[in-house]
């Protein structure tokens, strides 16, 4: 991997920093491509002099993508959204990027999708993610497709969002309390991308579903977080009718499409290839999350450790 060049499109986001770190440790060069490269400048200290590059790129503008992948040994598509024109980003943009990587002669292409991606799905997110996978396969047949479950890490907007609610509210409503998740550590996803890029002959053309060792319902996850931060709010499971109503309201914290996503478990399918197939041991939530959840305790790092 040393001195090889890899382009991370959308690499300045939450997951991108973990992938960049995994690649930079190997001595590889990393080019971060996104609409505003300045938002990714925090990655500079992770590499040596000249090891990181930054370029402006937008998957909805093919001319910028050609420049971003030029000369790259491998390309990673990290671009994903929950609101806006999902078709333009998840499908058309993914196709544009995969085709550009193919023309540029990249040896590997890794596409970050999601568990639940389904071209026949009821939610726009799931449907466009599924169609995006097909578009990538058509443009770059040897692409590696990764479908992570909900990804957790110090900067995530999943565990931290719930921790913030539990910290502040005496009563916390829980949407779809029975829906199950299989959270996967961002560092493990970063290692997965590194492995896939390092050996496209072995991992190209395959799809992997990435989940951690823990399977938790939404309610169980809330209880676990509450115990970790030493809080004891009333956790109130909301009936589906109330959840659907909340999702339909203006300025709601959850959209109708996200509500549809919650109707299905986000767990690795039976028989799917996962982290083990890439030689990676999944990291439990309890092994890393308490390190940053400490800031939600009443006395922060000076609070007594939880027995949970």
C-alpha positions as CSV (number, residue, x, y, z in Angstrom):
1,X,0.0,0.0,0.0
2,X,3.0,2.3,0.5
3,X,2.9,5.3,-1.8
4,X,-0.2,4.1,-3.7
5,X,-2.8,6.8,-4.1
6,X,-6.4,6.4,-2.9
7,X,-9.2,8.9,-3.5
8,X,-11.9,9.1,-0.8
9,X,-14.9,10.9,-2.2
10,X,-16.7,12.4,0.8
11,X,-13.7,11.5,2.9
12,X,-14.0,14.5,5.3
13,X,-17.1,13.0,7.0
14,X,-17.5,10.9,10.1
15,X,-16.6,7.6,8.5
16,X,-14.0,9.1,6.2
17,X,-11.6,10.0,9.0
18,X,-11.4,6.4,10.1
19,X,-10.8,5.1,6.6
20,X,-8.1,7.8,6.0
21,X,-6.4,6.9,9.2
22,X,-6.3,3.2,8.3
23,X,-4.8,4.0,4.9
24,X,-2.3,6.6,6.1
25,X,-0.9,4.1,8.6
26,X,0.1,1.9,5.7
27,X,2.1,4.6,4.0
28,X,-0.5,5.1,1.3
29,X,-1.3,8.6,-0.1
30,X,-4.8,9.8,0.4
31,X,-6.7,12.3,-1.7
32,X,-9.8,13.7,0.0
33,X,-12.4,14.9,-2.4
34,X,-15.5,16.7,-1.4
35,X,-17.5,19.9,-2.2
36,X,-15.6,22.0,0.3
37,X,-12.1,20.5,0.9
38,X,-11.5,22.9,3.8
39,X,-13.9,20.9,5.9
40,X,-11.4,18.0,5.7
41,X,-8.2,19.9,6.6
42,X,-8.4,18.4,10.1
43,X,-7.0,15.2,8.5
44,X,-3.7,16.7,7.7
45,X,-1.9,15.9,11.0
46,X,-2.8,12.2,10.5
47,X,-0.3,11.8,7.6
48,X,3.3,12.8,6.8
49,X,4.3,15.7,4.6
50,X,2.7,15.4,1.2
51,X,0.7,12.2,2.2
52,X,-2.7,13.9,2.1
53,X,-4.2,15.8,-0.8
54,X,-7.4,17.8,-1.0
55,X,-9.6,18.5,-4.0
56,X,-13.0,20.0,-4.6
57,X,-15.4,17.5,-6.1
58,X,-19.2,16.9,-6.3
59,X,-20.7,13.6,-7.5
60,X,-23.4,15.5,-9.3
61,X,-20.8,17.3,-11.4
62,X,-18.9,14.8,-13.6
63,X,-16.2,17.2,-14.6
64,X,-15.0,17.6,-11.0
65,X,-15.1,13.8,-10.4
66,X,-12.7,13.1,-13.4
67,X,-10.1,15.3,-11.8
68,X,-10.6,13.8,-8.3
69,X,-9.9,10.2,-9.5
70,X,-7.2,10.9,-12.0
71,X,-4.1,8.8,-11.2
72,X,-5.7,7.0,-8.3
73,X,-5.0,3.3,-7.6
74,X,-8.2,3.0,-5.8
75,X,-11.4,5.0,-5.2
76,X,-13.9,4.9,-2.3
77,X,-17.4,6.3,-2.5
78,X,-18.5,7.6,0.9
79,X,-21.2,10.0,-0.3
80,X,-24.6,9.5,1.2
81,X,-27.5,11.7,2.3
82,X,-30.9,11.3,4.1
83,X,-32.5,14.5,2.7
84,X,-32.4,16.2,-0.7
85,X,-32.1,14.6,-4.1
86,X,-31.2,11.1,-3.1
87,X,-31.6,9.9,-6.7
88,X,-28.9,12.3,-7.9
89,X,-26.5,11.4,-5.2
90,X,-27.0,7.7,-4.4
91,X,-27.7,6.5,-8.0
92,X,-26.6,9.0,-10.6
93,X,-23.6,10.2,-8.6
94,X,-22.5,6.7,-7.7
95,X,-22.7,5.7,-11.4
96,X,-20.7,8.8,-12.4
97,X,-18.0,8.1,-9.9
98,X,-17.7,4.4,-10.6
99,X,-17.5,5.0,-14.4
100,X,-14.9,7.7,-13.9
101,X,-12.8,5.3,-11.7
102,X,-13.0,2.7,-14.5
103,X,-11.9,5.1,-17.2
104,X,-9.1,6.3,-15.0
105,X,-7.7,2.8,-14.6
106,X,-8.2,2.4,-10.9
107,X,-7.5,-1.1,-9.7
108,X,-10.1,-1.1,-7.0
109,X,-13.4,0.7,-6.2
110,X,-15.1,0.4,-2.8
111,X,-18.7,1.6,-2.6
112,X,-20.2,2.3,0.9
113,X,-23.9,1.3,0.8
114,X,-26.0,0.2,3.8
115,X,-27.7,-2.8,5.2
116,X,-31.3,-2.7,3.9
117,X,-30.3,-1.4,0.5
118,X,-33.1,-2.6,-1.8
119,X,-34.1,-1.4,-5.2
120,X,-37.7,-2.5,-4.3
121,X,-37.6,-0.9,-0.8
122,X,-40.4,1.2,0.5
123,X,-38.2,4.1,1.6
124,X,-36.5,6.4,-0.8
125,X,-33.2,5.9,1.0
126,X,-33.3,2.1,0.8
127,X,-34.4,2.2,-2.8
128,X,-31.8,4.6,-4.0
129,X,-29.1,2.8,-2.1
130,X,-30.1,-0.4,-3.8
131,X,-30.3,1.2,-7.2
132,X,-26.9,2.8,-6.5
133,X,-25.3,-0.6,-5.9
134,X,-26.6,-1.8,-9.3
135,X,-25.3,1.3,-11.0
136,X,-21.9,0.8,-9.5
137,X,-21.8,-2.9,-10.5
138,X,-22.7,-1.9,-14.1
139,X,-20.0,0.8,-14.3
140,X,-17.3,-1.0,-12.3
141,X,-18.0,-4.8,-12.2
142,X,-15.1,-5.5,-9.9
143,X,-16.2,-3.0,-7.2
144,X,-16.4,-4.1,-3.6
145,X,-19.7,-3.1,-2.0
146,X,-19.9,-2.7,1.8
147,X,-23.2,-2.6,3.6
148,X,-22.6,-1.4,7.2
149,X,-25.2,-1.5,9.9
150,X,-25.5,1.6,12.0
151,X,-21.9,2.9,12.5
152,X,-20.8,4.1,15.9
153,X,-17.7,6.1,16.9
154,X,-16.7,9.1,18.9
155,X,-18.1,11.6,16.4
156,X,-21.3,9.6,15.4
157,X,-24.8,11.1,15.2
158,X,-26.5,8.0,16.5
159,X,-25.2,7.0,19.9
160,X,-24.4,10.6,20.7
161,X,-27.8,11.8,19.7
162,X,-29.5,9.4,22.1
163,X,-27.0,10.1,24.9
164,X,-27.7,13.8,24.6
165,X,-31.4,13.2,24.9
166,X,-31.0,10.9,27.9
167,X,-28.6,13.5,29.5
168,X,-31.1,16.3,29.3
169,X,-34.6,14.9,29.4
170,X,-36.5,13.4,32.3
171,X,-38.7,11.5,29.9
172,X,-37.3,10.1,26.7
173,X,-39.7,8.8,24.0
174,X,-38.4,5.7,22.1
175,X,-39.4,5.2,18.5
176,X,-39.8,1.6,17.3
177,X,-38.5,0.2,20.6
178,X,-38.4,-3.4,19.2
179,X,-36.4,-2.6,16.0
180,X,-33.0,-4.3,16.2
181,X,-29.6,-2.9,15.3
182,X,-26.2,-4.4,15.0
183,X,-23.9,-1.4,15.5
184,X,-20.5,-1.6,13.8
185,X,-17.4,0.3,15.0
186,X,-16.2,3.0,12.5
187,X,-12.6,1.8,13.0
188,X,-13.6,-1.7,11.9
189,X,-15.2,-0.2,8.8
190,X,-12.0,1.7,8.1
191,X,-10.0,-1.5,8.3
192,X,-12.5,-3.2,6.0
193,X,-12.0,-0.6,3.4
194,X,-8.2,-0.9,3.8
195,X,-8.3,-4.7,3.3
196,X,-10.6,-4.4,0.2
197,X,-8.4,-1.8,-1.4
198,X,-5.2,-3.8,-0.7
199,X,-6.4,-6.9,-2.6
200,X,-9.0,-6.2,-5.3
201,X,-8.4,-9.6,-6.9
202,X,-9.7,-11.3,-3.7
203,X,-12.4,-8.9,-2.6
204,X,-13.5,-7.2,-5.9
205,X,-16.9,-8.1,-7.2
206,X,-18.2,-9.1,-3.7
207,X,-20.7,-7.6,-1.3
208,X,-20.1,-7.6,2.5
209,X,-22.6,-6.8,5.3
210,X,-20.8,-5.2,8.3
211,X,-22.2,-5.6,11.8
212,X,-20.7,-5.7,15.2
213,X,-20.9,-8.5,17.8
214,X,-23.9,-7.0,19.6
215,X,-27.6,-7.0,18.4
216,X,-29.7,-4.6,20.4
217,X,-33.3,-3.4,20.1
218,X,-33.8,0.4,20.1
219,X,-35.1,0.2,23.7
220,X,-32.2,-1.9,24.9
221,X,-29.8,0.6,23.3
222,X,-31.4,3.4,25.2
223,X,-31.1,1.5,28.5
224,X,-27.5,0.7,27.9
225,X,-26.6,4.3,27.1
226,X,-28.5,5.5,30.2
227,X,-26.6,3.1,32.4
228,X,-23.2,4.1,30.9
229,X,-23.8,7.8,31.6
230,X,-25.4,7.3,35.0
231,X,-28.8,8.7,34.1
232,X,-32.2,7.3,34.9
233,X,-34.9,8.9,32.8
234,X,-38.2,7.4,32.1
235,X,-37.9,5.6,28.7
236,X,-41.3,5.6,27.1
237,X,-41.9,3.3,24.1
238,X,-44.1,5.1,21.6
239,X,-46.8,3.2,19.7
240,X,-46.4,3.1,15.9
241,X,-49.3,5.5,15.4
242,X,-47.6,8.2,17.5
243,X,-44.3,7.6,15.7
244,X,-45.9,7.9,12.3
245,X,-47.6,11.1,13.4
246,X,-44.4,12.6,14.7
247,X,-42.6,11.8,11.4
248,X,-45.3,13.6,9.5
249,X,-45.0,16.8,11.5
250,X,-43.0,19.8,10.1
251,X,-39.6,20.3,11.9
252,X,-39.8,16.8,13.3
253,X,-36.4,15.2,14.3
254,X,-37.3,12.3,12.1
255,X,-38.6,12.3,8.5
256,X,-41.2,10.1,7.0
257,X,-38.6,8.3,5.0
258,X,-36.5,7.6,8.1
259,X,-39.6,6.3,9.8
260,X,-40.0,3.8,7.0
261,X,-36.4,2.7,7.5
262,X,-37.1,2.0,11.2
263,X,-39.7,-0.6,10.1
264,X,-36.9,-3.1,9.4
265,X,-34.1,-4.5,11.5
266,X,-30.6,-3.3,10.6
267,X,-28.8,-6.6,11.1
268,X,-26.5,-8.7,9.0
269,X,-28.6,-11.2,6.9
270,X,-28.2,-14.9,7.4
271,X,-25.5,-16.2,5.1
272,X,-24.1,-12.8,4.2
273,X,-20.3,-12.4,4.1
274,X,-19.2,-10.0,6.9
275,X,-16.2,-8.8,8.8
276,X,-14.9,-12.3,9.4
277,X,-14.6,-12.9,5.7
278,X,-12.1,-10.0,5.6
279,X,-10.2,-11.2,8.6
280,X,-11.5,-8.5,11.0
281,X,-12.7,-9.2,14.6
282,X,-15.7,-6.9,15.3
283,X,-15.3,-4.4,18.2
284,X,-18.1,-4.5,20.9
285,X,-19.9,-1.2,21.6
286,X,-18.9,-1.6,25.3
287,X,-15.2,-1.7,24.4
288,X,-15.0,1.8,23.0
289,X,-18.1,3.8,23.6
290,X,-17.6,4.5,27.3
291,X,-14.4,6.4,26.4
292,X,-16.4,9.2,24.9
293,X,-19.8,8.8,26.6
294,X,-18.2,9.9,29.8
295,X,-18.8,13.5,28.8
296,X,-22.6,13.0,29.2
297,X,-22.2,12.0,32.9
298,X,-23.1,14.6,35.6
299,X,-19.5,15.1,36.6
300,X,-17.9,14.1,33.4
301,X,-14.6,12.2,33.8
302,X,-14.8,12.7,37.5
303,X,-18.0,10.7,37.9
304,X,-17.9,7.3,39.5
305,X,-17.6,4.4,37.0
306,X,-20.9,2.7,36.1
307,X,-21.4,-1.0,37.0
308,X,-23.3,-1.5,33.7
